[in-house]
């Protein structure tokens, strides 16, 4: 496809997307501006419009697709068209409504897998950009977030290039698989010629068993010590880019995203004794409590155990978050999902964790934590093989703006 053809396709897709979502926007205007509840008892999904993207702080949905894309747009104008189209589809898909009727001779404007009407308030969508988007293709080098780099290979990694990096990242979250597939198909249809999937992973979150934080596929509760996402000052300190030098001003309200695809070698793990498993994590498997506590949210008292007789010095929780004044600034906001890809080529279970986290500074937070975790005992049972670094774009403030704002600055 030539540069001209791609540009015409993207602009046509944008026009079609706008026309196709007119009914949806009309029917779902209130949904785009106010929080909605997909089902009784489920936490509400925040509105699409706002200073931050909704999928960063909102409670995780039951299902997710995390994907990275290579951008094929030819020049900055096509890139702008692509990001306008992506915004329009995100707005329409999260708002819901009735797809445009195009007649019996034209291809349907919607796949129809959700029925004649797209439900509103069922979907969250988070878009990020990778360091490679700021190469010399689009003349955006001066606008790159100052801390955005290509994800390095850490000790104990076994990275597969086919599962790493990307120009754009996209995370879809919903409570049903068909909602996710519907959104991915819609976006792929309207951006064809502008971007192509590089890698994709489907995941799921677990219900509380019996209460509290969800469990990973090693059977331990995952993400207990997250900072409180409901405290704005805490998020301003740890998650949101400020837009102040050395950051470009446009980054205000965005966040640095790390994605790590981590296979869990469960056949080996399931042969390890419970006592050893708990010492590797530093927590009780049943309650999630630290080994010196009784409840999930109890803070471990490392000062009373300087030699690591109760919670080993090399345990996961002690290395990840030593709870010292010197390491407090490296805490991250993590959002983990489990994955199950069936079996590998030799018949082993291919399951693991889609680890994602958000922070203000990749080096100060994620990388500092990752370096402390090097050679922890758990590395014999996990194998990070993919992922990347991205910058989650600031939120789209209103219906007159788009994800293309940083391109046009």
Secondary structure, 3 states (H helix, E strand, C coil): CCHHHHHHHHHHHHHHHHHHCHHHHHHHHHHHHCCECCCCCCCCECCCCCCCCCCCCCCCCCEEEEEEEEECCCCHHHHHHHHHHHHHHHHHHHHCEECCCCCCCCCCCCCCCCCCEECCCCEEEEEEECHHHHCCCCCCHHHCCCCCCCCCCCCCCCCCHHHECCCEEEEEEECCHHHHHHHHHHHHHHHCCCEEEEEEEEEECCCCCCCCCCECCCCCECCCCCCCCCCHHHHHHHCCCCCCCCCCHHHCCCEEEEEEEEEECHHHHCCCCHHHHHHHHCECCCCCCECCCCCCCCCCCHHHCCCCCCCCCCCHHHHHCCCCCCCHHHCCEEEEEEEEEEECCCCCEEEEEEEEEEECCCHHHHHHHHHHCCCCHHHHCEEEEEEEEEEECCCCCCCCCCCCHHHHC
